[in-house]
Amino acid sequence: MNWTARTAGVALGVALAHLAAAQGQQSQQSPGGVTPPRTAPAAAVSQLPNKPDLKIESMVITSTTAKPGGTLVTIEFTIYNASPVATRSSPTRLGLHTWHTNGSTLYLFECWFDMRDYPNGTFPPLGGGRAMELGPWGRAKHTDQRFVPTGKRVQFRATADSTKWIAEANERNNSETLIWPPE
């Protein structure tokens, strides 16, 4: 797990907010003199996701190189787990089956990068790609290159958990696209 000052500060802030909310609740002392234990309010606890949330946090063109017949484009994208829950803690049935039948994939998920002609091309089916694991609030940067023929416009797509091995709080934010060259 990669803890930075920022992620540690976020985690501490969340913990302190829960503590303050719990302490703000007034408990009444029972007639026998025993005070019931204080707990965090359900609303505060329910705001934290109970599953990982993988998403493409950023996607940028980092360089272009002219080549005969086109351009070699280098793209960098960052996958972010926007959750206090590690990806290994939330496998889907398919993920669990894969982890148990193929030991080299234990606790991992895969990301995928592809492209299509823009605007009328179709993306190829999602597949497996780079395997990784992310802890709470974890990030992973990846770089990929694609050759774009002269005169073509393309749309790049990066997808986290392309093989659907992780059950997530939000499955709708796993992909991001970028059109090149820009208009």
FENLIN-V754961 format. One line per field, one symbol per residue. ss: DSSP state (@ for helix, = for strand, . for the rest). phi: phi as a letter, one per 40 degrees, with the letter a starting at -180 (. if undefined). burial: 1 if it has 24 or more other C-alpha atoms within 12 Angstrom, else 0. Layout:
ss: ???
phi: ???
burial: ???
This chain:
ss: ....@@@@@@@@@@@@@@@@@@@@....=.....=......@@@@@.....=.==============..============.....@@@.=.@@@@@@@@@.@@@...=========............===......===========....======......=.=..@@@.======...
phi: .ccbdcccccccccccccccccccccbcccdcgcccccbccdcccccccbbcbcaccaabccabbcbdgibcbbbbbbcbccacbccccaccdccccccccbdcbdgbbbbbbaaacbbccbccdcacaccabbcdfcbacbbbbacbcdgcbbbcbbbcfccfcbcbcaccbcbabacaccc
burial: 000000000000000001000000000000000000000000000000001111111111100000000000111111111111111111110011000000001111111111111000000000000111111111110111011100001111111111111111100011111111100
